[in-house]
Amino acid sequence: MIIVYDKETHNVIGIATRVFDNGRLREPSMEELYPHVDRSNWDCVFVEDHPKYALEPGAWKFKVDDKNKPVGVERKPQPPRIMLTTDAPDDDGDGIPEINADGRSTAIINATVMDARGNLMRNHVKLMFRTTGGTLSRRYVTARRGKATVELRSTQETILVTVSALAEGMKTATLSFEFLPPDPSDP
């Protein structure tokens, strides 16, 4: 894959994958890609073709040498992140866990806080939880060794609820629940 960029700003001008030419795959040249353009301020770098560059274009940046000249592509550092899971079942298979809308049923929500490398955060992180319905056992929780837990209690209202977990410098994590009428056959 060829990545064409502006020498001064390092802004990407274009990307092209290998071309099939006379029975062989080969890298295209800048001249082929931009035949009638002044390319004096442009340069290029060749990297191994991989769909990850197209699927997550904002996750990559140029790897530069000691003269600040791009020599490849590397993943941008990722900010710490929060992931939410629950013990509530997803009985109908729609990807949204359910809780009985009886005002008594609960679900445990587990928050996992990961650092930029995908490891559990060692530092304590103060999390704030919000919900659009039901009641949380706590709004503020300190994640210790990357883990924290809260409980969500349902209401008697049949609704879709979203629980959010926020922390300074991290992207908000969300998890949705369906409060459904209890099965009359349940005790």
ABEGO torsion letter per residue (X at the ends): XBBBBBAAAGBBABBBBBBBBGGBBBBBBAAAABAABBAAABBBBBBBBBAAAAABAAABBBBBBAAGBBAEBBBBBBBBBBBBBBABBBAAGAGBBBBBBAGABBBBBBBBBBBAAGBBBABBBBBBBBBABEBBABABBBBBGGBBBBBBBBBABBBBBBBBBBBBGBBBBBBBBBBBBBBAABX
